[in-house]
């Protein structure tokens, strides 16, 4: 793309284009390795012009992480009119589908960005908090007893699901369905036993 053609984009369109390029490049590299020089080159603009749309490299990183996290949150939001079981299955299916389709970017951002770049830690934590609230909502929708441990259990299941989805063996026609069933079973086991925790026999 030439400078002249690039100049036709509105500021909002240019920002969106640069963020999209950044996300696309994260299929090839980590956030640490994301170069604003390379982003600008792919957009057909100068690095200086990129910083006309973003205050700093930190600001650009935050925009990239925010876009991916917003997309992830949207992909896992069930239709509120669904019944309890379809609602939960829609949430889990959205989680599984999104991460399996965007595993490299998910690992680079949602899993890795907070540790690598403290500047985006609040965005990643906010995303996890939103997912945990949905887990708690699913527990309540299913009519499971409330518990003072619900918030902790919701965060714990979210972390468990994150690890399961990113570590699940890829390939096979039924991989997503099997993973979804595994996560549904773990949800029922963990979130359904909060009112009757049991220790191993002595």
C-alpha positions in Angstrom: 0.0 0.0 0.0 1.4 3.4 -0.9 1.6 6.5 1.3 -1.0 8.2 -0.9 -3.5 5.4 -0.7 -2.9 5.0 3.0 -3.7 8.6 3.5 -7.3 8.0 2.4 -8.2 6.2 5.5 -9.9 8.1 8.3 -8.1 8.2 11.7 -10.4 5.5 13.1 -9.9 3.3 10.1 -6.2 3.7 10.3 -6.1 2.8 14.0 -8.2 -0.2 13.3 -6.0 -1.3 10.4 -2.8 -1.0 12.5 -4.3 -2.9 15.4 -5.5 -5.6 13.0 -2.0 -5.9 11.6 -0.6 -6.2 15.1 -3.0 -9.0 15.9 -2.2 -10.8 12.6 1.5 -10.6 13.4 1.0 -12.2 16.8 0.3 -15.4 15.0 4.0 -15.4 14.1 5.6 -13.9 17.2 5.1 -12.9 20.9 4.0 -9.5 22.1 7.6 -8.9 23.1 8.7 -9.4 19.5 6.0 -7.2 18.0 7.8 -4.4 16.2 6.1 -1.1 15.5 8.5 -0.7 12.6 7.2 -3.9 11.0 3.6 -2.9 11.7 4.1 0.4 10.0 5.9 -1.2 7.1 3.0 -3.7 6.5 0.6 -0.8 6.6 2.6 1.2 4.1 3.2 4.1 6.4 6.2 5.5 8.3 6.8 4.6 11.9 6.4 8.2 12.8 2.9 8.2 11.3 2.0 5.2 13.3 2.7 7.3 16.4 0.4 10.0 15.1 -2.4 7.5 15.9 -0.9 6.0 19.1 0.8 8.0 21.8 3.5 5.4 22.3 4.5 1.8 21.8 2.8 1.1 25.1 -0.4 2.7 23.8 -0.2 0.6 20.7 0.3 -2.6 22.7 -2.7 -1.7 24.9 -4.9 -1.1 21.8 -3.9 -4.5 20.4 -4.5 -6.3 23.7 -7.8 -4.5 24.3 -9.1 -5.5 20.8 -8.2 -9.2 21.3 -9.7 -9.2 24.8 -12.9 -7.5 23.7 -13.3 -10.0 20.8 -12.8 -12.9 23.3 -15.4 -11.5 25.7 -17.9 -11.0 22.8 -17.3 -14.5 21.5 -18.0 -16.1 24.9 -21.2 -14.1 25.6 -24.3 -16.3 25.4 -27.7 -15.2 24.4 -29.4 -14.1 27.6 -32.7 -15.5 26.5 -31.4 -19.1 26.5 -32.3 -21.6 29.2 -29.8 -22.5 31.9 -28.2 -25.6 30.2 -28.1 -24.1 26.7 -26.7 -20.9 28.2 -23.9 -22.7 29.9 -23.1 -24.8 26.8 -23.1 -21.7 24.6 -20.6 -20.0 27.0 -18.3 -23.1 27.0 -18.6 -23.6 23.3 -17.7 -20.0 22.6 -14.7 -20.3 24.9 -13.5 -23.5 23.2 -14.1 -22.3 19.7 -12.4 -19.0 20.2 -9.2 -20.3 21.8 -8.8 -23.3 19.4 -9.2 -20.9 16.4 -6.8 -18.3 17.8 -4.6 -20.3 20.1 -1.3 -18.6 19.2 -2.7 -15.1 19.7 -4.5 -16.2 22.8 -1.3 -17.5 24.3 0.6 -14.4 23.3 -1.9 -12.0 24.8 -4.3 -13.5 27.4 -1.8 -15.9 28.8 1.5 -14.1 28.2 0.9 -10.4 28.0 0.2 -9.6 31.6 3.5 -11.1 32.7 5.5 -9.7 29.8 4.0 -6.2 29.8 2.6 -4.9 33.1 1.1 -2.0 31.2 -1.6 -4.3 29.9 -2.1 -6.3 33.1 -5.3 -4.5 34.0 -6.9 -5.3 30.6 -6.1 -9.0 30.9 -7.3 -9.2 34.5 -10.5 -7.4 33.5 -11.1 -10.0 30.9 -10.6 -12.9 33.3 -12.9 -11.1 35.8 -15.6 -10.9 33.2 -15.3 -14.6 32.4 -15.4 -15.5 36.1 -18.6 -13.4 36.5 -20.1 -15.5 33.7 -19.1 -18.7 35.4 -20.8 -17.5 38.6 -23.9 -16.5 36.6 -24.0 -20.0 35.0 -23.8 -21.5 38.4 -26.8 -19.5 39.6 -28.8 -20.1 36.4 -28.5 -23.8 37.0 -30.0 -23.3 40.4 -27.0 -24.5 42.3 -26.8 -23.2 45.9 -25.0 -20.0 46.5 -21.8 -20.0 48.5 -19.3 -17.5 49.9 -16.8 -19.5 48.0 -18.4 -18.9 44.6 -16.2 -16.0 43.5 -13.1 -18.1 44.3 -14.4 -21.2 42.6 -15.4 -19.2 39.5 -11.9 -17.8 39.1 -10.5 -21.3 39.7 -12.7 -22.9 37.0 -11.7 -20.1 34.6 -8.0 -20.9 35.2 -8.7 -24.6 34.8 -10.6 -24.1 31.6 -7.8 -21.8 30.2 -5.2 -24.5 30.8 -7.4 -27.3 29.5 -8.2 -25.5 26.2 -4.6 -24.4 25.5 -3.2 -27.9 26.4 -5.9 -30.1 24.8 -4.5 -32.3 22.0 -5.3 -30.7 18.6 -6.7 -32.6 15.7 -9.5 -35.0 15.2 -13.1 -34.2 14.2 -14.5 -34.4 17.7 -11.8 -32.6 19.6 -13.9 -29.4 20.3 -16.9 -31.5 21.3 -14.9 -33.7 23.6 -13.2 -30.7 25.2 -16.6 -28.9 25.7 -18.0 -32.0 27.4 -14.9 -32.2 29.6 -15.3 -28.6 30.7 -19.0 -29.0 31.3 -18.3 -32.0 33.5 -15.7 -30.0 35.4 -18.0 -27.1 35.8 -20.7 -29.3 37.4 -18.2 -31.1 39.6 -16.6 -27.9 40.9 -19.4 -25.4 41.0 -22.1 -27.8 42.1 -20.3 -28.9 45.3 -19.6 -25.6 46.9 -22.3 -26.1 49.6 -20.9 -29.5 50.5 -17.1 -29.6 50.3 -15.7 -32.9 51.3 -12.2 -33.8 52.3 -10.5 -37.2 51.7 -11.1 -39.7 54.4 -8.4 -40.0 57.0 
